[in-house]
Each structure stands twice: as C-alpha cells, then as structure tokens.
Amino acid sequence: MRISWNANDPAPVLIGYFAEFQIFLEGRRLFPQRAQELVWANTKRFADVIGPGHNAVNKTGWHCAASAPFCFTAALHGQVVAAAWSRHILTGDGTQGCNLAYALLNQVEGRGIAKLLSAMAVQALFMEAPGLDFVNVQTRVLNTRSSVLAKSFGMQIVPEQAFAAVQPGSDRITRYCTYRLGMAAFISRAGQVIAKRLRPVDNKFAAMEPTKNQAVIDCN
C-alpha cells in the first residue's frame, strides 16, 4: 500500500505527559508521517494497522464515514513509540460507531501508553460525534497484544462478527475477531484512564486539522 500526501503535515500538538512520554495530537490523518514511520518500520508487527487487504476489508461489515480519523502519538526521547487512531464508521444495519486501532513498539509494552492513547482517540471522536453507538476493535485472532488491550477496556468478542480472509498475494487464510463495547461504557472507562494518567498542558486541543489535509491512500 502506497501513501501519497496532498498537504504538508502540520506540527503535532503537545497535549501533555504520561510518565516520561510526551503525548501528541498528530491531527486528522490516517497516516501522519510520524505515525507512518512507526508502522512501516515493522510491517509484520503492525499488519493489522497497515491493512489486511481488500478481501478482509470487504468482510468487516462496515465502511468509513467521510470524516478523517483522529491520530494521537506518544514520543520517548524524540522518537514516536506508539500511536492510536479512531475513525467514524457506518454499519450495514444503519448503526454508527468508532473503529479503534493502535500500535506500539515492543520496548514500551506494558507501560500503559497504548491504553491512554486509545482512550484519548476515542474521546476526541466522541466529542465530535456524540451519537456513536459503539467502539470496535477488529484484529487477527493471533494478535494477543491487541486482544489484551481491547479486553482491558471491558470489550467483548462479538462471535457473529468473526471472519476469515485470504492474505494478499498468497493462499493463506487469516482469521479475524471483533471486540466491541457500547460507546457510553467505553467513554466512562476512557475518562478514568485519561484522568489518572495524563498530565495535560495548556493548549488548543479543539483545534483539529480540516479533512482536506488527510492522506490519500492508493491501495494498488
């Protein structure tokens, strides 16, 4: 998957601190350049984030709304080490929700940073679209890191949302599962996580980038 840019990335907005991490709002992008550098450095580890291919995407049961996703990152000693994205999605039965994705380097696993970024990403989307019904995490069945984080918010597997897909360029079948939680319950838990972990700085948190600056994705 190639990514081209129709605008320069704005400077990330420093939101606050968690332990020794700096927390940033990267803007309204699927892949801001700093987050792109994180996931493209290890495409195998971040396969769920980069994209499972059209065969899997077509089986998820939802499609993206027009608005661009929120992206938050964490930096340690000047390096982006984790990121989380929240995106407004529409399901086939007319309900609306948030698809949540996250990525972090193995050296910062277990520090609580992915949970904080995830909480902030979903909260930002909820502030913009408070009528959303649920939060989704869809991941490979074997991605235990993703499953652990989803469960830490109280998310439960939705058996009827499981599916299998052929990996791009091969005959390998990969199985996916879906974790889901109602938005009200997720926001309640997200608020607790943010209040406990984030040391905010004075900034213009509401100043989000317009969707015209989002990345254009070429999946060919």
C-alpha positions as CSV (number, residue, x, y, z in Angstrom):
1,M,0.0,0.0,0.0
2,R,1.4,3.3,-1.1
3,I,0.6,6.6,0.6
4,S,0.8,10.0,-1.1
5,W,0.3,13.4,0.5
6,N,-1.9,16.2,-0.7
7,A,-0.7,18.6,2.1
8,N,2.2,19.0,4.4
9,D,1.7,17.6,7.9
10,P,1.1,20.3,10.5
11,A,3.2,20.4,13.6
12,P,2.0,17.9,16.2
13,V,0.2,19.5,19.1
14,L,1.7,18.6,22.5
15,I,-1.3,17.6,24.7
16,G,0.5,16.5,27.9
17,Y,2.7,13.9,29.5
18,F,2.4,10.4,30.9
19,A,5.4,9.3,32.9
20,E,8.4,10.1,30.7
21,F,6.3,10.1,27.5
22,Q,5.2,13.1,25.5
23,I,1.6,12.8,24.2
24,F,0.7,14.5,20.9
25,L,-2.3,15.1,18.7
26,E,-1.0,14.4,15.2
27,G,-4.1,15.8,13.5
28,R,-6.8,14.4,11.2
29,R,-4.9,11.9,9.2
30,L,-5.0,8.2,8.6
31,F,-1.2,8.1,8.5
32,P,0.6,11.3,9.6
33,Q,4.2,11.0,8.6
34,R,5.5,10.4,12.1
35,A,2.9,7.6,12.6
36,Q,3.7,6.2,9.2
37,E,7.4,5.9,10.2
38,L,6.4,3.9,13.3
39,V,4.3,1.3,11.5
40,W,6.3,1.0,8.3
41,A,9.4,0.2,10.4
42,N,7.9,-3.2,11.3
43,T,5.2,-4.2,8.8
44,K,4.8,-7.7,10.2
45,R,4.2,-6.4,13.8
46,F,1.7,-3.8,12.6
47,A,-0.1,-5.7,9.9
48,D,-3.5,-5.1,11.4
49,V,-2.8,-1.3,11.3
50,I,-1.4,-1.1,7.8
51,G,-4.3,-3.0,6.4
52,P,-5.3,-6.6,5.9
53,G,-6.1,-6.2,2.2
54,H,-9.4,-5.8,0.3
55,N,-10.6,-9.4,0.9
56,A,-10.7,-8.7,4.6
57,V,-11.9,-5.1,4.4
58,N,-14.9,-6.2,2.4
59,K,-15.9,-8.6,5.2
60,T,-15.7,-6.3,8.1
61,G,-19.4,-5.3,7.8
62,W,-18.8,-1.6,7.9
63,H,-17.4,1.3,5.9
64,C,-15.7,4.6,6.8
65,A,-17.7,7.8,7.2
66,A,-16.5,10.8,5.3
67,S,-14.6,12.4,8.2
68,A,-10.9,11.8,8.7
69,P,-9.7,9.8,11.7
70,F,-8.0,11.3,14.8
71,C,-4.4,10.2,15.4
72,F,-2.6,10.5,18.7
73,T,1.0,9.5,19.4
74,A,3.5,9.1,22.2
75,A,7.2,10.0,21.9
76,L,10.1,9.0,24.1
77,H,13.4,10.7,23.8
78,G,12.3,12.3,20.5
79,Q,11.1,9.0,18.9
80,V,7.4,8.2,18.3
81,V,6.9,4.8,20.0
82,A,3.1,4.4,20.0
83,A,0.0,5.6,18.2
84,A,-3.7,5.2,18.2
85,W,-6.4,6.1,15.7
86,S,-10.2,6.4,16.0
87,R,-12.4,6.5,12.9
88,H,-16.1,7.1,12.5
89,I,-17.7,4.0,10.8
90,L,-21.1,3.1,9.4
91,T,-22.5,-0.4,9.6
92,G,-24.8,-2.2,7.2
93,D,-27.7,-2.1,9.7
94,G,-27.6,1.7,10.0
95,T,-25.7,2.0,13.3
96,Q,-22.7,4.2,13.7
97,G,-19.6,3.6,15.7
98,C,-15.8,4.0,16.1
99,N,-13.2,1.7,14.8
100,L,-10.1,1.9,17.1
101,A,-6.6,0.9,16.1
102,Y,-3.3,1.2,17.9
103,A,0.4,0.4,17.6
104,L,3.4,0.5,19.9
105,L,7.0,-0.7,19.9
106,N,7.8,-3.8,22.0
107,Q,10.2,-1.9,24.3
108,V,7.3,0.2,25.7
109,E,4.7,-2.7,26.0
110,G,3.1,-3.0,29.4
111,R,3.6,0.7,30.3
112,G,0.0,1.7,29.7
113,I,0.7,4.1,26.9
114,A,-1.4,2.3,24.2
115,K,-4.4,2.4,26.6
116,L,-4.0,6.1,27.2
117,L,-3.7,7.0,23.5
118,S,-6.7,4.7,22.7
119,A,-8.8,6.4,25.3
120,M,-7.8,9.9,24.0
121,A,-8.5,9.0,20.4
122,V,-12.0,7.6,21.1
123,Q,-12.8,10.5,23.4
124,A,-11.8,13.0,20.7
125,L,-14.1,11.3,18.1
126,F,-16.9,11.1,20.7
127,M,-16.6,14.9,21.3
128,E,-17.1,15.5,17.6
129,A,-19.8,12.8,17.1
130,P,-21.6,12.1,20.4
131,G,-24.3,9.9,18.8
132,L,-22.0,7.0,18.1
133,D,-23.3,3.6,19.3
134,F,-20.2,1.5,19.9
135,V,-16.4,1.1,19.8
136,N,-14.9,-1.6,17.6
137,V,-11.5,-3.4,17.6
138,Q,-11.0,-5.8,14.8
139,T,-7.8,-7.8,14.8
140,R,-6.2,-11.1,13.8
141,V,-7.1,-13.9,16.2
142,L,-3.4,-14.5,16.9
143,N,-2.7,-10.8,17.8
144,T,-2.8,-11.3,21.5
145,R,-1.5,-7.8,22.3
146,S,-4.5,-6.3,20.6
147,S,-6.9,-8.6,22.3
148,V,-5.4,-7.8,25.8
149,L,-5.8,-4.1,25.3
150,A,-9.4,-4.4,24.0
151,K,-10.3,-6.6,27.0
152,S,-8.7,-4.0,29.3
153,F,-11.5,-1.6,28.4
154,G,-14.1,-4.3,29.0
155,M,-14.7,-5.0,25.3
156,Q,-16.1,-8.4,24.5
157,I,-15.8,-10.6,21.4
158,V,-18.8,-10.5,19.1
159,P,-18.8,-14.1,17.6
160,E,-21.1,-13.2,14.6
161,Q,-18.5,-10.5,13.6
162,A,-15.7,-13.0,13.1
163,F,-14.5,-13.7,9.6
164,A,-11.6,-15.2,7.6
165,A,-9.8,-13.7,4.7
166,V,-7.1,-14.7,2.1
167,Q,-3.9,-12.8,2.6
168,P,-2.9,-10.5,-0.3
169,G,-0.6,-12.3,-2.7
170,S,-1.0,-15.8,-1.1
171,D,-3.5,-18.6,-0.4
172,R,-3.0,-18.2,3.4
173,I,-6.2,-17.8,5.4
174,T,-6.1,-15.4,8.3
175,R,-8.9,-15.4,10.9
176,Y,-10.1,-12.1,12.5
177,C,-12.2,-11.4,15.5
178,T,-14.2,-8.3,16.6
179,Y,-14.2,-6.8,20.1
180,R,-17.0,-4.3,20.8
181,L,-18.3,-2.2,23.6
182,G,-21.1,0.4,23.8
183,M,-19.8,3.9,23.4
184,A,-21.2,5.1,26.8
185,A,-19.4,2.4,28.7
186,F,-16.2,2.9,26.8
187,I,-16.2,6.7,27.3
188,S,-16.7,6.2,31.0
189,R,-13.7,4.0,31.2
190,A,-11.7,6.2,28.9
191,G,-12.3,9.2,31.1
192,Q,-11.0,7.4,34.1
193,V,-7.8,6.4,32.2
194,I,-7.2,9.9,31.0
195,A,-7.8,11.5,34.4
196,K,-5.4,9.0,36.0
197,R,-2.6,9.1,33.5
198,L,-2.5,12.3,31.5
199,R,-0.7,15.4,32.8
200,P,-2.2,18.0,30.4
201,V,-0.5,21.2,29.2
202,D,-2.3,24.4,28.2
203,N,-3.1,24.1,24.5
204,K,-5.8,24.4,21.9
205,F,-7.0,20.8,22.0
206,A,-10.1,21.6,19.9
207,A,-8.0,23.0,17.0
208,M,-8.1,19.9,14.7
209,E,-6.9,19.8,11.2
210,P,-9.5,20.0,8.4
211,T,-10.2,16.8,6.5
212,K,-8.9,18.4,3.3
213,N,-5.4,17.7,4.6
214,Q,-5.9,14.0,5.2
215,A,-3.7,11.4,3.3
216,V,-4.8,10.0,0.0
217,I,-4.3,6.2,0.1
218,D,-3.5,4.2,-3.0
219,C,-4.1,0.5,-2.3
220,N,-2.9,-0.7,-5.7
